[in-house]
Amino acid sequence: MALLSGNISELYQSNLKRLVISILVAFLLVGSWRLCGSQCCTFKHDHSLKISIWNRIDLSAFRFFNRWLLTREHHTLIARIFVALNSLVIGELISNFTIISVTSMIFSSKYIFPKQTCSFKVSVVLAMIIYGMFGQMLLTKLSRDFLCPKRPSPSVVFRFSTVNPEKQAISSSSDDVFSINRLFEEAKNRDLVKEIAHDSWPGEHAAVNLIWSLFMSTIISRSTNGLSGAKRFFMHTIVWFIALLFAIARLVSGAHWFSDCFAGGFSEALLVVAIGIYTPIFQYITKIIYFLIDRSRSNVKKLL
């Protein structure tokens, strides 16, 4: 069990400067968004989307992903892909299966944790899930309690009045926005598509995907034994393509604003991962899980 006493460079490298910079960037992102005040959170007025820089960015991003992407006839295939990704059942299965498959593929490489056992690699994955989910849920809880408890998503703002849910939003007519449910009546009838959120801040799916991608990128970057630049670039590309694809899917459906995912989700991911990899926390959690797995295997062998 010498592994439990030594340092594992892929999991922990002390770097106070990068830790401080990561924390500052995260707080600057959230702080810059919060400067617009209650307008960013409530959207009570027709002109509220045009007041702050973040609101202008949000509106431009929503128009790009929603109105431009999904209303073009030759983009029907892309629209169908995003319908699947936003499905409450199929979408979750696709995202979870994809992330698990890519993680398994990368960790099965002889260049990633080359001196460690399969049990240890499983421990790293479990540590990412446990630590990442705990950190994300804690920060989301704090963010909603103290910054913005009920932020309506684009689909809510453009389809219903934020003052009177019985009336259509005055900020837009129904023809100005494109609902995924309007594309496929079957999805609408079965209520299978996630596109409405009354607490869209921060973007939880984006935070989870970005936490995974930042952890994976860190491990890939720190694995220097024989890993060529081309293979490293390929691994990074796959990881970030998947994370961004699943985050963009929420923007397309109108379930989140761009700032939910970037100012909210990315700042959460940055805080969680930076504290994990620039302090011994993530390494300690991994070692504890590995110790429990190893002890369980020993107990099973004794019973047999």
N, C-alpha and C positions, 0 to 999 in steps of 0.2 A: 504493500500500500504506500510505496514511496511517492506515488502520484499525488497523494493528499497533502504532502508536506512541501512539495516544490511548486514553483511558479510556472504557469502555462502561458507562454507569450501570446498565443492566439486569443486568449481570453482576457488577459490583463496586462497592460503596459501603463505604468504611472506617467501621467502627463498633465500636470496642473494647468499649464497654459491652455491646452486644448479643451480641458474641462471647463475652465472659466469662460473661454470664448463661446463654447457651445451653449452654456447657460445664458450668457448675455444675448446671443443671437435669438434664442427661444423667447426670452423676455422682451426683446425689442420687437419681434414679430407680433406677439400678443399685445404689447403696449401700443404699437402703432395702430393696430386694429381698434383697440379700446378708445383711442383718442377721439373717434367720431361720436362717442357717447351712445345714448339710447337709440339713435337712428339706425345704427348697424344691427341692433338687436330686435327692434320692434317692427320697423317698416310700416308705420301707421299712416304715412302720408304719401301722396302720389309722387312728390318730388324727392322722397327720402333716398331713393337709389342714386341720386345724382349729387349728393352733398359732399361726401368724403371721397378721397382717392380710392380707398378700399371698396366702397360701394360702386364706384365707376368701374373698377376692375372686375368686381363680381358681375355686374350687368353685362359688360363686354364678353366675359368668359361664358356666361349663360347663353347669350345670343349666339356666340360662335358654336358652342357644343350642341345647343338645342335647336335653334332656328336654322342655322346654316347646314349643320351636319345631317339632321334627320329629315329635313323637308326637301332634300334633293332626291329626285326619283332614282338616280343612278347610285344612290347610297343605301338602297334597300337592304342589301346584304349586311352592311355595317350596322344598320338599325336593328336587324334581327339578332346580330351578335350581342348588342347592348341590351336587348330585351332579355336574352338568356342570362347575361351577367347580372342583371338586376332582379331576376326571379328570386322570390323568397326561398324557394327550395332548390331549384336547379342551379341558381347562381351561387348559393353557398356551397353546394357540392363541387361545382367547378373550381371555385377559388380555393377551397380546402384541399382538393385533390391535386391541383396544380402546384400549390405551395409545398405540400408534402412531397410530391414527385421531384420537384426541382431541388429541394433540400436533400433528399435521399441521393439524387444524382451527384450533387456537389460533394456531399460528405462521403460518398463511396469512392471518390477519387483518392488515389494513393498519395496525392500531394497535400490533402487536407487532413490535419492531425495524423501525420504519417506514423508516429510512434505510439499512437493510442489505440485502444481496443474498440470493438464495436459497441460495447456497453458504455464506454466513455462518450462516444459520439451520440448515442441515444440520450445520455445524461445532458449533453449540451442542448439538444433539441428540447428536452423537457424543461430545462432551465429557461430557455428562451420563451417558452409558452407560459410558464408559471410567473417568472419575473416580469416579462413583457406585459401580460394581461393584467397583473396586479398593478403595475405602474400606470398603465393606460387607464384603467378603471378609476384609480385614485385621482389622477389628474383631471379626467373628465368630470368626475363628481365635484371637485373643487372649482373647476372652470365654470360649470353650470350654476353652482351655488353662488359664486361670488362675481361672475362676469356677465353671464347671459343664460338665465334658466330656460327661457322659451323663445327661441329664434325660429320663425317660420321659414321653411325651405322655399326655393323658387316656385315650386309647383303650388304651394299654398298661397304665396303672395300674388301670383298671376292668375290664379283660378278662383280665389275667394277673397273677400274683404277681410283685412286683419281687424277691422273694427266690428263688422257685423258679418259673421260667417254665412248668413242667409243670402248675402248679395255678392255679386261678382266683384273682383278687385277693380278699383278705379284706376290702378296703375297700368292696366293693360287690358285689351280686349282678348277674347278667347282665341282669335285668329292670329295673334302675335306670338303665341307660344305653341309648342308642339308636344303633346303628351304622348308618352310611349303607349299608354293604354288606348289612345285614339288610333294607334297604328295597328294594334292587334286586339280586336274585340274579345277574343277568347281569353287573353290574359286579363282583360278588364273584368269579364264575367266571373272568372275564378279568383280574382283579387290576388294574383300571383306576383305582381310587379311592385317592387319597392320604389316609390317615387314621391311619397308624401311624408314629411317629417315636421312636427311642430316643435322639435328641440334639435335643430340641425347643427347647432354649435356645441362642441367642436366635431369635426368629422371622425367618428369612431373607426369606421372601416379604413379610412386613409391612415389613421394613426397606427392601427394594427399592422397594415401592410408595410408602412414605412419603418416601423420598429423591426419587423422581420428583415426588410431589405438592408437596413443599416447594420444590423447584427451580422448578416451574411456577408456584406461587403467588407466589414471589419475583419472577419475571420479569413476571407479570401485574400485581403491585402496583407495580412500578417503571416500568411502561409508562404514562406519564401523558399522552402526546400524543393528545388527542381521545378517549380511551377513557372512556365514560360509566360512572357508578356501577352502573347496571343490568347493562351488559355485563360489567363486572368481576366483579360478584357471580355472574352466570351462569357465567362461566368458572371461578371458584373453586369453585362448587357442583359442577359436573361433575367437576372434578379430584379433589376430596375424597370425593365419593360413590363414585367408582371405586376409589380407594385403600382406603377403609374397607370396601367390599363384598368385595374380594378378601382383605382381612385377616380379616374376619368369617367368610369361607368356611372358613378353617383352624380357627377356633374351633368352628364347627358340626360339622365332621367329627371333632373330637377330635384333630387333628394337632398342635395347640398349645394351651397355656394362655394366658389373657389376659395374664399377666405376661410371657410370651415375646414377645408382640407389642408390649406397651406399655412395660414396663420395659426389655426387650431391644431390640426392633425400633425403637421410637420414639427411644430414646436414641442408637442407632447413626445413625439418619437425622439427628437433630439435630446430632450432632457432625460428620458428613460435610458436610452442607449449610452449617452455620454457618462452618466453616473454609473452605469453598469460596467463599462469597459475601461474607464480611466480611474476607477477605484476597484478594490478587490471584491465588491459585492457579487457581481455575476459569476466570478470564478469560485467564490465560496459556495454559492447556491449549486453550481454544477458539481462541485466536489461532494457536497452533502448528498445530492441525488445519486451520484456514482457510488458513494459509500453504502447507501441504503440498498441499491440494486445489487452490489457485490455481496452484501451481507445476506440478502434474501436468497441469492443463488447458493451461498454456502450452507444456509439452513436447509434448503431443498435437497442439496446433495447429502447432508447428514441424514435426512429423513429417508432418502432412497437407499 
